[in-house]
Amino acid sequence: MSFITACCQISEEACAVNGNVIVRKDEQSADSWFKQLYKELALDYPKFYKMDMLAQAGFLASEFIKKAFPELVSSYADDEIALLFANSESSSDTDIRFKESFQKRKSPSPSLFVYTLPNIVLGELAIRNKFYGENMFAVFPKFAPEFFLQYGSVMLATGSKAVLAGWLNILKGKVEVSVFLIEENKADGLPFNKENIIKCVGLADQA
Amino acid sequence: MESLKEDLKKQIIEQLNLEDLQVSDIDDDSLLFSADGVGLDSIDALELIVLMEKFYGIQVTNPEEGKDAFLTINTMADYIEKNRN
């Protein structure tokens, strides 16, 4: 049996791990919300600043899960953790910025162009954590809990021991980020089922 | 020279879309292409080549020369000083 053993949610105003708010946005700060979260993590990973917001979202949420439960990631081999992410806005936020960059500057920006695919966040997570397992990024019209349940179950039945999953929607200031860890045979989590996926992602109204 | 370095940092932040960074976050001697420094990569090298031509009128055509020039803000500023018309 599989369980959801950790989850991190980030909205426009707050970041919560396992339902407990750990950081609230400081409206007075000169830093962006995601930079505030990065500073809270006290990491030294300058590549963060190069990522687009979608990749930053996946990076931050996964780092908060690792910070709260460091043994979760370290207890698996590099090919035993699968990545399973989805959203409904694809990479539109960066696609728009890329379009604007060549309209405004008359030359397309390579550093923006590399983020004009939503699955780039998976590459960033794989590079950061040296994950060599299965990975999948899907784009749906709306939040689809069944996808996580069905595809996650397939991943766990075909060699993966854990799945880092997430719903990441970033568009024009909208921040809808939930990342959760699914593990086999860990009785101290929530059973991996549709109801608990909805609970973790916090989008009951869209499911 | 100091204003050139300041200007260079501003251009790098803007052209490389590093809007979460501030000028004060980049030291003059930080390695631009090191994970311990600014963490730029090969895509950013392309952006820097374009930046040099667009804003300083310098074409970086020799890869070896570019490698040395793009080490740090200090080396970039030196390179600009020596090569701009």
Interface residues (C-beta under 8 A of the other chain):
Chain A: D31 S32 F34 K35 Y38 D44 Y45 P46 K47 F48 Y49 K50 R97 S101 S107 S109 P110 S111 L112 V114
Chain B: Q15 L16 N17 L18 E19 D20 L21 A35 D36 G37 V38 G39 L40 D41 I43 D44 L46 E47 V50 K54
